Amino acid sequence: MEASTAISFSSPKAHLPFNLSNPNSPSSSSLKPSLFVKFCSKPLKNLTFPSVSQNPLRLSPALAIAETLEAASETDDSSKGGSIKIDKSGRFSSPRAARELALLIAYAACLEGSDPVQLFDKRVNAKRDPGYVFDKESLLRYDHMSFGGAPVEVETEEEADKLILKNEEDSANEAEVLSAPPKLVYNRFVLRLARDILGAVVSGWNEHVLVIDKVIPPNWKDEPAGRILELCILHLAMAEITSVGTRHQIVINEAVDLAKRFCDGCAPRIINGCLRTFVKDHHSTAQSENHQ
C-alpha cells in the first residue's frame, strides 16, 4: 500500500462485558483502503422482563447531594480530560459512574430476563475468585468520555496499527474495570445511587414501556432485541426523572452521553428527542393533575 493512501476507521465502542461480540480487527496484511472496527450487539429473541418484585424498594430522597456532586464531576471532567472522579479510597465516586453501572446491570438483566435489583445485589455481594487481584491503576486509565466519534484517517498502515492497538488496550482496560467486583470499583454513594435508579426502573417499568412505545421511532420498534442498550438508557433516565428526583436537564445530558459511549449511529439524537418529549408530557400531566 502506498504511503499516500488514506486509511480510515471508526473507534470501537467501550467494552461491555455482557454478551457483546468482539471487534473484528483485521491483520495488517489484510488492510484495505477503508478499515472499520466495530462492536455489534448480539441479536436476541424472546426478550422478556420479569414481573415487579413485591418487596418494597427503598429510594433515597431527592438527591440534592447527587446534583452537587454532578456539578463537581463536570468540573473535574473538563480539567482531567473526562476521567470519572475518584475518591480517597481509590474508587469511582461520581453520579455518572452510578448511571453507567446501572446501565450495565439493566442491560445484563434484560439479556438474562432477570430482576435488575436482584442481579445488582448478586454482583455486589458475590464472593471473589481465589487469588483475584484488581489493578486499581486501571481506574486512572479509564475514560468514560471515550466516544466513538467520526472515522479517523491516517496515512500509513503503521499509524493504523498503532491506533488499533491503542483501541484494543483501552477496550481491555474497560473490560477490567467493568467486570471487576463493584465494591472494588465504586464507593458507597455510587452503589447506593445505582441501586436506587434500578429500583425506580423496576417500579416504573410497565408504565414507561407504554411511554417509550409512543416516542421511539418505528425502526426501533421493529428491532427491539437490537436496541436493548438504547431502551435501557430510556428506562433509566425516565425512572431517575420521575422517582429519584434528579433534575431532568442533568438526566437528559447524562443519557445522551451514555448513548454516545455505548450506542451507535443516531441513538444519542433520538434519545435526546425522546426524553425531551417525555419531560414535556410528564410536566403537562403533572400540571393538569394539580389543577384538578
N, C-alpha and C positions, 0 to 999 in steps of 0.2 A: 504494500500500500504506500502511495506517495505521501510525503510529509504534508503536502498542501491539502490533502483530502480531509474535510471536516468530519469528525465523529461526534454524534450527539446521543445522549442517553438521559433517561429520567431517573432521579434518585429514588430508590425504593422507599416505601412507607416504613414506618417504625415496626420493629418486630413485635408481633403479638403471639404469645406462647399458647394460643388456644386454637389448634386445628387450622392454621393458615399454611398454605404451601410455601416452600422455599423459593427464593428468587431463581430465575433461570439465568445463571451467569455464564455466558459463553467463554470459551477459552480464547486466548489472544490469537490463536491460529485460525479461528472461525469468525473473527470480527468482520462486520460488514459496514458500509458507509453510514448506516443508521443503526445504532445499538441501543436497545431499550431494555432496562432492567425493571421488572415489575413484581409485586406481590399480588396474588389473586386469592380471594376468599374461596373456601371450599364450598361447592354447592350442596345444599341440604334439602331433604324432603320431609314432609310431615312435621314441620316445625310446630311445637306445642309449648305452652306456658302453663305451669301448674296453677291450681286454684289458690286463692289467697289464704295464707295461714290464719288460723283462728287466734293464735297467740297475739296479744296486743304488742305493738312495736312502739317503743318509747322514742319520741322525736325530740331533739334539742330545740330550745326556743329560737326566736327569730334571728339568730346568728349575726348579731352586730359585730361580734369578735371576728367572725369569718370575713366580713366585709372590710374590717380594719386591716386584717392580715392580707386580704386581697390587694388592697392599695399598696401595702408594703412590698408584697411579692412582685407587683407590676414594676415598682421602682427598682427592685433587685434585678428583674428580668432585663431592663434596659441597660443596667450598669454592668451586668455579668454575662451578657450575651445569651440570655434566655435560660439560665440554669435554675432549676427548682430550688427554692430556699431550703437550706439545711440547718437544723438547729444544733445546739451544743452537744447533743447526744449523737450527732452524726447521722440523723435521719431526716427524710423529707418532712417539711412542716407546713407547706402552703396549701390553701384550698384547691389549687389546680391539681396538686398531686392526689388529693382526695377524689376529685372528679375523674381523673384518669384511672385510678384504682377501681372506682365504682363502675366505670365503663368496661374494664376488663372482666370484672366479675359478672356484670349483667350480660355481657356477650357470651361468656362461658356458660352461664346459666341457661341462656336461650339455646345454645347448641346441645346442652345436656337435657333440656326440659326439666330443670330443677328450680327450686326456690332460690333466688339470688341472695337473700339474707342468710339462709341456711348454708349456702355454698361459701359465702363470705366467712361465716363463723368457722366453718370446716377448715378453710385455708388458714385463717388466723391462728387457730388452735392446733393445727396439725403438728405432729412431732417431726423434728428434723431428722434426716437420714444420718446414721452414724458416720462421723468423720466429715460431715459437711462444713465447709468454711466459706463464708461470704466475703468477697472482696469489696470492702467499703470504698475503695478508691473508684469503683465503678459508678458510684453515686455522683462523684465530682465530674466524671466524663459524660454523664447522662445529659442529653439535651432534649427537653420535652417540646422545644420550639423548632425542631428539625423537620420542617415541612418539605414535601416532595418538590413543589415548585415547577418552574418551566424546565424543559430539557437544557442540559449543559453541553456546550460544544467545546471540543478540544481539537488540536491539530494533529496529534500523533497517537499511535497505539500505546506508546509508553505512558502518556498522560491519561489515557482512558483506563489503562490497567491500574494506575495509581488511584484514580477516583473510585474505581470498582472495589479495590482493596480497602479504601477508606470506608466505603459504604458497608462492606462486609464486617469490618471491625466495629463500626457503630451499631450494626444490627446485632452482633454477638454481645456487645456491651448491654444493649437494651434487653436482650434475652436474659442476661444475667440478672439485671435489676428486676424486671417484671415477673420473672418466675421464682424469685427468691422468697423465703418466708416473709410475709408482710411486716411482722414485728421487727425485722431487721432493717427494713427499708423506710417505714413510715412511723411517725411518732403518734402519741395517743390522740391528739387532736385530729390528725388526718384519718386515723382508723375510725374514730367516732363519727366524724362528718361523713365519711364514705358509707358507713352502715346506716346513718340516718337517711341519706339520699336513697339508698337501696330499699330501705323500709318504706319510704314515701312512694317509690316506684311500684312496689308490690300493692300498697294500699290503693293507689290510683290507676292501676294497670287497666282495668276494664273500661273505665271512663275515658282514659287517654287513648285507648285503641280506637274508639269511635271518633275522637277528635283528629287523630293522626290520619285516619282513613279519609277524612274530608279535606285535609290540607296538603297531603303529599301528591306529587304528580302521578298520572296514570301509569307510567312505565315502572314506577317503584311498586305499585300495587301488583303489577304483572310478574315481578321477580322478588317477592318478599324474602326468600331464602338468600338472595344475593345482596340484600340491603339490611342485613341484621345489624351491622355496626351503625348505620345511619338511623335506623329505627330505635336502637338502644339510646343513641345520643338524644333523640327527641324525647323519649320517655324520661330519661334522667333530667333533662332541662325542665320539662313540664312539671315533673314531680318536685324539683327544687323550688320552682317559682310558686307553686300552689301550696305546698305543705311545709317546706323547710323555711321559707320566708326570705330568701336572698333576693335582692333587687334584680328585676328582670334584665336590666341593661348588662349587669355583670354576667348573668347566666347565659344570655344570648352570645355575648362575646366569647365566653369560655366554650360554649357548644360549637361555635364556628371554628375556633382554634383546634378543638378535638377532631372536627371533621377534616380540617386541613392536614392534620397529622396522621390520622388513621384511615381516611377515606380517599376516594379518587374522584377525578372529574369535577363536575359542578356541584357536588354534595355540599360544600360549605355555603354556597349561594342559596341553594334550595332550603337548607336547614335554617339559615338566617330568615328567609322569607316565611317559612312555615311557623317559626317561633314568634315572629312579629305579628302574624295573623292570629295566632293563638292568644298572645298577650292582649291584643286589641279586643278580641271577642270575650276573653276572660274578664277584662275590666268592664266591658259593656254589660255583661251578665251580672257582675257584682253590683254595679250602679243601679241596674233595674231592680235587683232584689232589695237594695237599701231603700228605694223609693216606694216600695210596696208596703 
